[in-house]
């Protein structure tokens, strides 16, 4: 049986002894494992993109604060064996670790859960696995480098993808501290990374790299939303009105899908051009966020805060906008942490916990989708929080996405029970590597099955179509000019096969060994850049080539998406339908027709005896080998007998009521 925080504190010396013994035995057999790559080497050469996963899980525990254990946890003086000091007073409570990091990568946390048995206090050591584990000695800069930088989140967003980072954990576990540090470091590095990516794109099309240094390639827009229970508001909205608790009162923002399926709340969108502007905006929004005191944290965040940085590529105005979504989730609470809340706060806590559970289902489904080839339903419409995160959960979206979950736990042994809840919540998100499968059978409508030759054939046809369209447009202009001059041009003849100038080297776009599946993993700007680098004809203008490239990669994405949808529908149709008779057997037949209301009233009248009588009749029929006879008539007769008994009872009750009524009427007449 798990113990409360107070009881744990009472037996702290015993738990500390057990924990020290466990640590000594563990270190003899398995030393602590660190990260695979030192931080210095990681900064010089981050992991390859092939090693990245769609969902990454990290655990983090903070160091204890000075005097935190003594201030938050107290000995139960009424306990039978409560410790006392020399003056007979409860001793000062000292810190005892409830979390041990045994491996940093892959991450392994051991949660030490106090318990009580007849023999006395016990400790249960529960292991939990993640991709990364950050102990109390890890600084925020290293957390940022190993999560955001190592997983290429900034380049993903700058290339038209969606990167999402979520901080989850018990109130007071340090998640807001982590998320704010991540936000400020992203503000520090984002514009430098944008200049690098922009310069590379400009050089590919022969432009002036000075424009990239001036930050003219990308446009950055920022929104900051607060979700308090079921109510969303804009943290960038200025207001002077406050409620009874002193919190600012803001206009509620609707969170819903629009006609084209996008979830875009009507928020203030601020354009930022420098790191300093983004820093200032983040500080302003964070100062507006709601906080309240709890038993675990005097300034607990009572809401989910979503910072969204939208990135538009001005060179490719029709390409998808990249996004960075940074989510500081509200602190999860147990009943004993929130039992003193008022009604409104209790409702907010319930709504927060519901949204966290729905988020869990969505992230687990996304991780499962990354590991499996079949259809996986992601219930992102079930809650406003997950609706706001649609870009990373919508399986129909063609934008590449990556999600990072950082689960935070308290370092104190008194919080171990809640720590196990947090780790149990986050550990299943860890993506299982996909099982090795053989090559998919060829399907002319599915680009994922095409070989190099088929891909070259498709790309040639696409660029040929655009070249023919351009050739026809030029002839139309010349023909109109000739008509104005009183002349007539010869009809445009079909080009000699192989002689049409496509303007690009197809083999540079899709080199030997590459296939349509590989091209489908490129971001739109990357494909455009590859086409610009493959240009071999000056007659093909840069703007025209860029537009052609965007349309061609869009067609490829559409074919892949259509193939996925078709395959998913085939899987759904091929699933065996549940036949009730196969599971429960054939339903007993009732020859007579009964009034449904009377049938239900009879069941209520008999209560459990109704089903017991039927089961007794079936059991007897089975013992006598008359199961078929029972289904064909015995069941109906049993029901008919009980209905007759119910009718007799009802008639008797009516007759009794009639007699009582007559007697009362006679008394009234005599009076």
DOKOLSE-374835 format. One record per residue (C-alpha): x, y, z; chain. Coordinates in steps of 0.02 Angstrom, whole numbers. Layout:
N
[[X Y Z] 'A'];
...
***
This chain:
671
[[0 0 0] 'A'];
[[71 169 -52] 'A'];
[[93 297 85] 'A'];
[[45 480 94] 'A'];
[[174 619 90] 'A'];
[[153 649 278] 'A'];
[[177 466 322] 'A'];
[[327 456 206] 'A'];
[[406 602 297] 'A'];
[[376 517 464] 'A'];
[[477 364 408] 'A'];
[[604 461 307] 'A'];
[[758 390 393] 'A'];
[[700 212 357] 'A'];
[[667 250 174] 'A'];
[[835 336 157] 'A'];
[[924 181 225] 'A'];
[[830 67 104] 'A'];
[[869 184 -41] 'A'];
[[1055 192 -1] 'A'];
[[1064 2 5] 'A'];
[[974 -12 -163] 'A'];
[[1092 113 -244] 'A'];
[[1247 21 -182] 'A'];
[[1184 -146 -249] 'A'];
[[1135 -70 -416] 'A'];
[[1303 16 -446] 'A'];
[[1393 -150 -420] 'A'];
[[1305 -226 -571] 'A'];
[[1258 -81 -686] 'A'];
[[1348 88 -684] 'A'];
[[1256 246 -736] 'A'];
[[1251 270 -926] 'A'];
[[1275 444 -1001] 'A'];
[[1230 519 -1168] 'A'];
[[1297 436 -1326] 'A'];
[[1376 597 -1390] 'A'];
[[1457 730 -1280] 'A'];
[[1376 902 -1290] 'A'];
[[1527 980 -1378] 'A'];
[[1525 851 -1517] 'A'];
[[1337 860 -1531] 'A'];
[[1345 1047 -1566] 'A'];
[[1474 1019 -1703] 'A'];
[[1385 877 -1791] 'A'];
[[1203 843 -1744] 'A'];
[[1127 672 -1785] 'A'];
[[1075 637 -1965] 'A'];
[[894 667 -2015] 'A'];
[[873 481 -2049] 'A'];
[[895 447 -1863] 'A'];
[[755 568 -1812] 'A'];
[[585 507 -1752] 'A'];
[[410 579 -1763] 'A'];
[[386 575 -1573] 'A'];
[[528 598 -1448] 'A'];
[[505 574 -1261] 'A'];
[[617 650 -1128] 'A'];
[[610 642 -938] 'A'];
[[676 781 -827] 'A'];
[[691 806 -639] 'A'];
[[752 965 -557] 'A'];
[[866 988 -406] 'A'];
[[781 1022 -239] 'A'];
[[768 1204 -188] 'A'];
[[847 1267 -26] 'A'];
[[740 1221 126] 'A'];
[[604 1155 8] 'A'];
[[584 988 97] 'A'];
[[571 1070 269] 'A'];
[[443 1198 207] 'A'];
[[329 1081 109] 'A'];
[[334 917 206] 'A'];
[[302 892 392] 'A'];
[[311 746 511] 'A'];
[[146 677 577] 'A'];
[[162 706 766] 'A'];
[[19 585 802] 'A'];
[[105 439 716] 'A'];
[[152 294 829] 'A'];
[[339 301 792] 'A'];
[[355 484 743] 'A'];
[[537 542 759] 'A'];
[[583 681 881] 'A'];
[[742 779 915] 'A'];
[[831 807 1082] 'A'];
[[699 934 1134] 'A'];
[[557 815 1095] 'A'];
[[507 914 939] 'A'];
[[486 845 762] 'A'];
[[655 857 673] 'A'];
[[689 969 523] 'A'];
[[643 873 365] 'A'];
[[790 846 248] 'A'];
[[783 804 63] 'A'];
[[770 622 8] 'A'];
[[774 581 -177] 'A'];
[[622 497 -253] 'A'];
[[698 483 -428] 'A'];
[[859 401 -487] 'A'];
[[929 420 -663] 'A'];
[[1015 259 -716] 'A'];
[[1035 299 -902] 'A'];
[[1033 464 -995] 'A'];
[[1016 393 -1172] 'A'];
[[909 293 -1190] 'A'];
[[830 375 -1039] 'A'];
[[788 272 -886] 'A'];
[[710 343 -727] 'A'];
[[681 240 -570] 'A'];
[[540 305 -460] 'A'];
[[553 252 -278] 'A'];
[[376 229 -213] 'A'];
[[356 218 -23] 'A'];
[[238 87 45] 'A'];
[[182 5 206] 'A'];
[[171 -180 248] 'A'];
[[142 -275 408] 'A'];
[[331 -285 428] 'A'];
[[354 -96 412] 'A'];
[[398 35 280] 'A'];
[[451 -27 107] 'A'];
[[511 48 -57] 'A'];
[[459 -9 -231] 'A'];
[[581 38 -369] 'A'];
[[486 62 -534] 'A'];
[[585 89 -697] 'A'];
[[521 198 -840] 'A'];
[[601 216 -1012] 'A'];
[[612 363 -1132] 'A'];
[[724 424 -1272] 'A'];
[[817 546 -1158] 'A'];
[[830 573 -971] 'A'];
[[892 733 -890] 'A'];
[[948 723 -709] 'A'];
[[950 867 -584] 'A'];
[[1125 921 -637] 'A'];
[[1082 954 -821] 'A'];
[[1073 1138 -868] 'A'];
[[938 1215 -978] 'A'];
[[1061 1245 -1121] 'A'];
[[1100 1060 -1134] 'A'];
[[915 1015 -1128] 'A'];
[[886 1136 -1272] 'A'];
[[1032 1069 -1374] 'A'];
[[982 886 -1353] 'A'];
[[797 914 -1387] 'A'];
[[769 1060 -1506] 'A'];
[[938 1071 -1594] 'A'];
[[979 885 -1604] 'A'];
[[807 848 -1677] 'A'];
[[821 987 -1806] 'A'];
[[662 1076 -1750] 'A'];
[[712 1248 -1816] 'A'];
[[760 1186 -1990] 'A'];
[[600 1083 -1995] 'A'];
[[492 1238 -1965] 'A'];
[[595 1345 -2085] 'A'];
[[569 1212 -2219] 'A'];
[[380 1213 -2206] 'A'];
[[359 1079 -2072] 'A'];
[[282 1082 -1898] 'A'];
[[384 1063 -1740] 'A'];
[[296 1046 -1572] 'A'];
[[372 1043 -1398] 'A'];
[[263 1002 -1247] 'A'];
[[311 1018 -1064] 'A'];
[[208 906 -949] 'A'];
[[213 864 -764] 'A'];
[[152 892 -589] 'A'];
[[132 1071 -530] 'A'];
[[296 1129 -456] 'A'];
[[402 1004 -553] 'A'];
[[490 1135 -659] 'A'];
[[403 1123 -829] 'A'];
[[371 1311 -845] 'A'];
[[554 1343 -802] 'A'];
[[606 1225 -943] 'A'];
[[483 1289 -1071] 'A'];
[[523 1472 -1042] 'A'];
[[709 1435 -1064] 'A'];
[[671 1341 -1226] 'A'];
[[566 1486 -1290] 'A'];
[[702 1613 -1256] 'A'];
[[836 1505 -1336] 'A'];
[[730 1479 -1490] 'A'];
[[711 1669 -1499] 'A'];
[[900 1680 -1487] 'A'];
[[939 1554 -1627] 'A'];
[[791 1560 -1746] 'A'];
[[841 1713 -1847] 'A'];
[[1022 1655 -1865] 'A'];
[[961 1487 -1930] 'A'];
[[840 1576 -2047] 'A'];
[[984 1674 -2124] 'A'];
[[1081 1513 -2155] 'A'];
[[933 1426 -2238] 'A'];
[[883 1581 -2337] 'A'];
[[1059 1609 -2400] 'A'];
[[1069 1430 -2460] 'A'];
[[903 1447 -2552] 'A'];
[[953 1611 -2634] 'A'];
[[1120 1541 -2692] 'A'];
[[1030 1393 -2770] 'A'];
[[931 1509 -2884] 'A'];
[[1077 1626 -2920] 'A'];
[[1014 1769 -2813] 'A'];
[[1106 1894 -2704] 'A'];
[[1152 1816 -2535] 'A'];
[[1155 1989 -2456] 'A'];
[[964 1985 -2454] 'A'];
[[970 1834 -2340] 'A'];
[[1085 1925 -2219] 'A'];
[[955 2063 -2208] 'A'];
[[821 1937 -2158] 'A'];
[[711 1964 -2311] 'A'];
[[679 1780 -2349] 'A'];
[[563 1732 -2206] 'A'];
[[419 1820 -2119] 'A'];
[[387 1775 -1936] 'A'];
[[217 1796 -1853] 'A'];
[[184 1754 -1671] 'A'];
[[25 1714 -1574] 'A'];
[[9 1669 -1390] 'A'];
[[-148 1581 -1329] 'A'];
[[-201 1533 -1153] 'A'];
[[-322 1388 -1127] 'A'];
[[-398 1394 -953] 'A'];
[[-515 1246 -932] 'A'];
[[-628 1259 -1084] 'A'];
[[-599 1445 -1110] 'A'];
[[-469 1513 -1231] 'A'];
[[-402 1691 -1227] 'A'];
[[-265 1794 -1310] 'A'];
[[-114 1826 -1199] 'A'];
[[-60 1970 -1311] 'A'];
[[-223 2064 -1283] 'A'];
[[-203 2216 -1171] 'A'];
[[-337 2239 -1037] 'A'];
[[-359 2335 -876] 'A'];
[[-509 2237 -809] 'A'];
[[-473 2106 -674] 'A'];
[[-575 1973 -586] 'A'];
[[-596 1938 -400] 'A'];
[[-428 1847 -394] 'A'];
[[-337 1992 -477] 'A'];
[[-316 1902 -644] 'A'];
[[-346 2001 -805] 'A'];
[[-514 1974 -891] 'A'];
[[-496 1944 -1077] 'A'];
[[-614 1910 -1221] 'A'];
[[-648 1725 -1247] 'A'];
[[-582 1658 -1413] 'A'];
[[-677 1526 -1510] 'A'];
[[-580 1368 -1553] 'A'];
[[-658 1277 -1701] 'A'];
[[-624 1215 -1878] 'A'];
[[-659 1331 -2024] 'A'];
[[-735 1281 -2192] 'A'];
[[-571 1211 -2259] 'A'];
[[-533 1114 -2100] 'A'];
[[-405 1231 -2024] 'A'];
[[-406 1278 -1839] 'A'];
[[-359 1461 -1833] 'A'];
[[-421 1556 -1679] 'A'];
[[-445 1742 -1702] 'A'];
[[-286 1793 -1610] 'A'];
[[-176 1946 -1619] 'A'];
[[-36 1901 -1740] 'A'];
[[123 2003 -1712] 'A'];
[[259 2012 -1843] 'A'];
[[436 2001 -1771] 'A'];
[[597 2036 -1865] 'A'];
[[734 2012 -1735] 'A'];
[[776 1905 -1584] 'A'];
[[751 2055 -1470] 'A'];
[[573 2083 -1534] 'A'];
[[528 1900 -1509] 'A'];
[[604 1901 -1334] 'A'];
[[504 2056 -1288] 'A'];
[[343 1978 -1353] 'A'];
[[371 1817 -1255] 'A'];
[[405 1913 -1094] 'A'];
[[248 2018 -1119] 'A'];
[[136 1866 -1146] 'A'];
[[208 1767 -1001] 'A'];
[[176 1912 -883] 'A'];
[[-10 1898 -927] 'A'];
[[-25 1712 -891] 'A'];
[[-134 1657 -747] 'A'];
[[-56 1581 -592] 'A'];
[[-127 1526 -425] 'A'];
[[-61 1451 -265] 'A'];
[[-76 1264 -233] 'A'];
[[-11 1151 -96] 'A'];
[[139 1111 -208] 'A'];
[[177 1278 -290] 'A'];
[[140 1458 -239] 'A'];
[[138 1516 -421] 'A'];
[[67 1365 -512] 'A'];
[[17 1388 -694] 'A'];
[[-170 1357 -700] 'A'];
[[-184 1353 -890] 'A'];
[[-108 1284 -1049] 'A'];
[[-2 1414 -1141] 'A'];
[[28 1392 -1329] 'A'];
[[159 1499 -1415] 'A'];
[[147 1478 -1604] 'A'];
[[279 1547 -1721] 'A'];
[[219 1543 -1902] 'A'];
[[355 1555 -2035] 'A'];
[[314 1609 -2213] 'A'];
[[440 1589 -2353] 'A'];
[[427 1744 -2462] 'A'];
[[517 1659 -2606] 'A'];
[[381 1525 -2608] 'A'];
[[221 1617 -2561] 'A'];
[[110 1468 -2604] 'A'];
[[207 1340 -2502] 'A'];
[[143 1283 -2332] 'A'];
[[191 1393 -2185] 'A'];
[[309 1315 -2060] 'A'];
[[261 1317 -1877] 'A'];
[[344 1303 -1707] 'A'];
[[215 1263 -1572] 'A'];
[[281 1276 -1394] 'A'];
[[158 1214 -1263] 'A'];
[[177 1237 -1075] 'A'];
[[40 1125 -1009] 'A'];
[[-54 1161 -848] 'A'];
[[10 1067 -697] 'A'];
[[-75 900 -668] 'A'];
[[-148 884 -493] 'A'];
[[-202 748 -374] 'A'];
[[-355 770 -266] 'A'];
[[-255 807 -109] 'A'];
[[-166 949 -200] 'A'];
[[-329 1030 -256] 'A'];
[[-456 983 -122] 'A'];
[[-454 1159 -48] 'A'];
[[-495 1242 -216] 'A'];
[[-659 1334 -241] 'A'];
[[-790 1269 -363] 'A'];
[[-721 1364 -513] 'A'];
[[-544 1305 -481] 'A'];
[[-603 1125 -460] 'A'];
[[-692 1134 -628] 'A'];
[[-536 1205 -710] 'A'];
[[-431 1064 -635] 'A'];
[[-553 934 -701] 'A'];
[[-552 1012 -875] 'A'];
[[-362 1021 -874] 'A'];
[[-347 837 -825] 'A'];
[[-473 788 -960] 'A'];
[[-375 882 -1093] 'A'];
[[-213 800 -1034] 'A'];
[[-290 627 -1048] 'A'];
[[-354 664 -1223] 'A'];
[[-182 730 -1270] 'A'];
[[-110 565 -1209] 'A'];
[[-224 467 -1326] 'A'];
[[-177 577 -1474] 'A'];
[[11 568 -1446] 'A'];
[[5 380 -1418] 'A'];
[[-94 360 -1580] 'A'];
[[33 469 -1673] 'A'];
[[176 364 -1605] 'A'];
[[84 206 -1656] 'A'];
[[53 276 -1831] 'A'];
[[240 307 -1850] 'A'];
[[277 127 -1804] 'A'];
[[139 41 -1903] 'A'];
[[87 41 -2084] 'A'];
[[-100 24 -2056] 'A'];
[[-235 151 -2019] 'A'];
[[-229 232 -1847] 'A'];
[[-367 348 -1786] 'A'];
[[-307 503 -1692] 'A'];
[[-450 582 -1590] 'A'];
[[-387 761 -1600] 'A'];
[[-562 835 -1615] 'A'];
[[-611 776 -1440] 'A'];
[[-537 926 -1348] 'A'];
[[-492 1108 -1381] 'A'];
[[-310 1077 -1333] 'A'];
[[-286 941 -1463] 'A'];
[[-386 1041 -1592] 'A'];
[[-257 1179 -1572] 'A'];
[[-123 1048 -1606] 'A'];
[[-208 986 -1765] 'A'];
[[-53 1017 -1874] 'A'];
[[41 875 -1787] 'A'];
[[-107 757 -1767] 'A'];
[[-202 769 -1933] 'A'];
[[-156 614 -2032] 'A'];
[[-216 697 -2193] 'A'];
[[-91 839 -2175] 'A'];
[[55 831 -2297] 'A'];
[[166 940 -2188] 'A'];
[[305 843 -2102] 'A'];
[[292 856 -1913] 'A'];
[[390 810 -1759] 'A'];
[[334 813 -1576] 'A'];
[[444 822 -1421] 'A'];
[[369 778 -1251] 'A'];
[[469 830 -1097] 'A'];
[[393 751 -941] 'A'];
[[443 833 -777] 'A'];
[[440 750 -605] 'A'];
[[476 815 -431] 'A'];
[[640 755 -353] 'A'];
[[562 724 -181] 'A'];
[[518 550 -120] 'A'];
[[358 623 -45] 'A'];
[[299 656 -225] 'A'];
[[345 483 -291] 'A'];
[[165 427 -312] 'A'];
[[128 575 -425] 'A'];
[[295 551 -514] 'A'];
[[243 374 -561] 'A'];
[[81 444 -634] 'A'];
[[178 569 -739] 'A'];
[[304 440 -801] 'A'];
[[168 313 -835] 'A'];
[[79 446 -938] 'A'];
[[231 492 -1044] 'A'];
[[327 328 -1061] 'A'];
[[205 247 -1186] 'A'];
[[236 393 -1307] 'A'];
[[407 321 -1347] 'A'];
[[401 269 -1529] 'A'];
[[435 87 -1564] 'A'];
[[552 67 -1714] 'A'];
[[455 2 -1864] 'A'];
[[469 -182 -1901] 'A'];
[[572 -224 -2057] 'A'];
[[460 -260 -2206] 'A'];
[[493 -316 -2383] 'A'];
[[469 -197 -2532] 'A'];
[[290 -148 -2566] 'A'];
[[214 -220 -2726] 'A'];
[[213 -102 -2875] 'A'];
[[59 8 -2892] 'A'];
[[52 132 -3036] 'A'];
[[-57 248 -2930] 'A'];
[[54 242 -2776] 'A'];
[[218 341 -2794] 'A'];
[[287 254 -2639] 'A'];
[[305 94 -2744] 'A'];
[[389 172 -2896] 'A'];
[[568 131 -2944] 'A'];
[[694 255 -3014] 'A'];
[[642 229 -3196] 'A'];
[[457 256 -3160] 'A'];
[[498 413 -3059] 'A'];
[[602 484 -3201] 'A'];
[[460 445 -3322] 'A'];
[[333 536 -3211] 'A'];
[[445 688 -3183] 'A'];
[[482 699 -3370] 'A'];
[[296 695 -3408] 'A'];
[[264 832 -3279] 'A'];
[[400 949 -3344] 'A'];
[[350 907 -3524] 'A'];
[[172 962 -3487] 'A'];
[[234 1129 -3421] 'A'];
[[355 1151 -3568] 'A'];
[[216 1115 -3693] 'A'];
[[103 1237 -3604] 'A'];
[[238 1372 -3610] 'A'];
[[274 1332 -3795] 'A'];
[[90 1347 -3838] 'A'];
[[76 1513 -3744] 'A'];
[[224 1585 -3841] 'A'];
[[148 1527 -4008] 'A'];
[[-19 1606 -3960] 'A'];
[[67 1774 -3931] 'A'];
[[159 1763 -4098] 'A'];
[[1 1708 -4188] 'A'];
[[-98 1856 -4120] 'A'];
[[41 1975 -4172] 'A'];
[[43 1898 -4347] 'A'];
[[-145 1919 -4364] 'A'];
[[-129 2103 -4321] 'A'];
[[1 2117 -4459] 'A'];
[[-115 2028 -4582] 'A'];
[[-16 1869 -4583] 'A'];
[[-50 1691 -4527] 'A'];
[[71 1573 -4441] 'A'];
[[84 1388 -4479] 'A'];
[[-1 1276 -4350] 'A'];
[[113 1227 -4207] 'A'];
[[183 1055 -4242] 'A'];
[[216 926 -4109] 'A'];
[[399 925 -4056] 'A'];
[[513 783 -4105] 'A'];
[[520 656 -3962] 'A'];
[[668 694 -3853] 'A'];
[[699 865 -3932] 'A'];
[[587 971 -3820] 'A'];
[[686 1084 -3704] 'A'];
[[623 1049 -3527] 'A'];
[[740 1177 -3451] 'A'];
[[801 1060 -3313] 'A'];
[[909 904 -3296] 'A'];
[[786 773 -3230] 'A'];
[[929 660 -3170] 'A'];
[[990 801 -3057] 'A'];
[[819 815 -2977] 'A'];
[[807 626 -2955] 'A'];
[[983 554 -2959] 'A'];
[[1020 368 -2983] 'A'];
[[953 266 -2837] 'A'];
[[824 397 -2788] 'A'];
[[637 364 -2806] 'A'];
[[472 456 -2789] 'A'];
[[464 397 -2609] 'A'];
[[625 492 -2573] 'A'];
[[560 648 -2661] 'A'];
[[402 635 -2556] 'A'];
[[505 656 -2398] 'A'];
[[573 824 -2458] 'A'];
[[500 987 -2397] 'A'];
[[428 1098 -2534] 'A'];
[[571 1225 -2522] 'A'];
[[699 1084 -2535] 'A'];
[[619 1017 -2694] 'A'];
[[613 1192 -2768] 'A'];
[[796 1216 -2723] 'A'];
[[840 1052 -2809] 'A'];
[[747 1105 -2967] 'A'];
[[835 1273 -2969] 'A'];
[[1003 1186 -2955] 'A'];
[[953 1072 -3100] 'A'];
[[909 1216 -3220] 'A'];
[[1005 1202 -3385] 'A'];
[[912 1328 -3494] 'A'];
[[913 1516 -3471] 'A'];
[[753 1522 -3574] 'A'];
[[660 1453 -3423] 'A'];
[[636 1599 -3305] 'A'];
[[670 1576 -3119] 'A'];
[[493 1625 -3066] 'A'];
[[416 1506 -3193] 'A'];
[[528 1362 -3135] 'A'];
[[486 1395 -2953] 'A'];
[[299 1393 -2989] 'A'];
[[316 1234 -3093] 'A'];
[[415 1150 -2955] 'A'];
[[286 1195 -2821] 'A'];
[[146 1125 -2930] 'A'];
[[241 964 -2971] 'A'];
[[288 924 -2791] 'A'];
[[108 965 -2744] 'A'];
[[47 838 -2872] 'A'];
[[166 709 -2799] 'A'];
[[104 744 -2623] 'A'];
[[-75 727 -2683] 'A'];
[[-40 558 -2764] 'A'];
[[43 495 -2604] 'A'];
[[-98 561 -2496] 'A'];
[[-230 485 -2611] 'A'];
[[-139 317 -2606] 'A'];
[[-131 323 -2416] 'A'];
[[-317 363 -2405] 'A'];
[[-361 224 -2528] 'A'];
[[-257 100 -2431] 'A'];
[[-333 153 -2267] 'A'];
[[-509 132 -2338] 'A'];
[[-462 -40 -2404] 'A'];
[[-400 -89 -2230] 'A'];
[[-561 -28 -2151] 'A'];
[[-670 -121 -2277] 'A'];
[[-569 -281 -2259] 'A'];
[[-590 -287 -2071] 'A'];
[[-702 -430 -2019] 'A'];
[[-871 -367 -1965] 'A'];
[[-925 -420 -1792] 'A'];
[[-1064 -549 -1805] 'A'];
[[-1159 -553 -1641] 'A'];
[[-1209 -735 -1662] 'A'];
[[-1026 -786 -1682] 'A'];
[[-985 -711 -1513] 'A'];
[[-1141 -734 -1408] 'A'];
[[-1231 -872 -1500] 'A'];
[[-1403 -866 -1578] 'A'];
[[-1529 -759 -1484] 'A'];
[[-1675 -855 -1407] 'A'];
[[-1837 -841 -1506] 'A'];
[[-1998 -775 -1431] 'A'];
[[-2152 -825 -1531] 'A'];
[[-2275 -712 -1443] 'A'];
[[-2273 -523 -1463] 'A'];
[[-2266 -420 -1305] 'A'];
[[-2294 -240 -1264] 'A'];
[[-2120 -167 -1243] 'A'];
[[-2170 -58 -1094] 'A'];
[[-2251 -206 -1006] 'A'];
[[-2097 -313 -1041] 'A'];
[[-1981 -184 -960] 'A'];
[[-2098 -157 -811] 'A'];
[[-2099 -345 -780] 'A'];
[[-1908 -350 -779] 'A'];
[[-1906 -209 -651] 'A'];
[[-2036 -299 -545] 'A'];
[[-1938 -462 -539] 'A'];
[[-1767 -378 -525] 'A'];
[[-1625 -505 -518] 'A'];
[[-1751 -648 -510] 'A'];
[[-1793 -617 -694] 'A'];
[[-1621 -662 -757] 'A'];
[[-1595 -798 -625] 'A'];
[[-1755 -886 -681] 'A'];
[[-1703 -879 -864] 'A'];
[[-1527 -943 -824] 'A'];
[[-1597 -1084 -718] 'A'];
[[-1710 -1138 -862] 'A'];
[[-1564 -1132 -985] 'A'];
[[-1451 -1231 -867] 'A'];
[[-1583 -1367 -846] 'A'];
[[-1610 -1377 -1035] 'A'];
[[-1423 -1390 -1064] 'A'];
[[-1405 -1531 -935] 'A'];
[[-1547 -1626 -1020] 'A'];
[[-1478 -1594 -1195] 'A'];
[[-1624 -1483 -1248] 'A'];
[[-1530 -1323 -1291] 'A'];
[[-1607 -1309 -1465] 'A'];
[[-1780 -1337 -1393] 'A'];
[[-1745 -1201 -1263] 'A'];
[[-1698 -1076 -1400] 'A'];
[[-1849 -1122 -1507] 'A'];
[[-1984 -1115 -1373] 'A'];
[[-1927 -1148 -1195] 'A'];
[[-1861 -971 -1170] 'A'];
[[-2024 -895 -1234] 'A'];
[[-2128 -1005 -1117] 'A'];
[[-2022 -954 -966] 'A'];
[[-2044 -770 -1010] 'A'];
[[-2232 -796 -1036] 'A'];
[[-2250 -876 -864] 'A'];
[[-2162 -729 -779] 'A'];
[[-2267 -605 -877] 'A'];
[[-2427 -694 -822] 'A'];
[[-2368 -684 -642] 'A'];
[[-2332 -498 -664] 'A'];
[[-2505 -470 -742] 'A'];
[[-2588 -563 -597] 'A'];
[[-2492 -455 -474] 'A'];
[[-2540 -298 -567] 'A'];
[[-2724 -351 -573] 'A'];
[[-2722 -387 -386] 'A'];
[[-2645 -217 -352] 'A'];
[[-2780 -134 -458] 'A'];
[[-2920 -231 -370] 'A'];
[[-2848 -183 -200] 'A'];
[[-2837 -1 -251] 'A'];
[[-3017 -6 -312] 'A'];
[[-3079 -77 -145] 'A'];
[[-2983 55 -47] 'A'];
[[-3057 190 -157] 'A'];
[[-3235 127 -129] 'A'];
[[-3208 117 60] 'A'];
[[-3142 296 65] 'A'];
[[-3291 354 -39] 'A'];
[[-3414 267 78] 'A'];
[[-3335 350 231] 'A'];
[[-3344 519 145] 'A'];
[[-3530 493 105] 'A'];
[[-3573 447 285] 'A'];
[[-3489 604 347] 'A'];
***
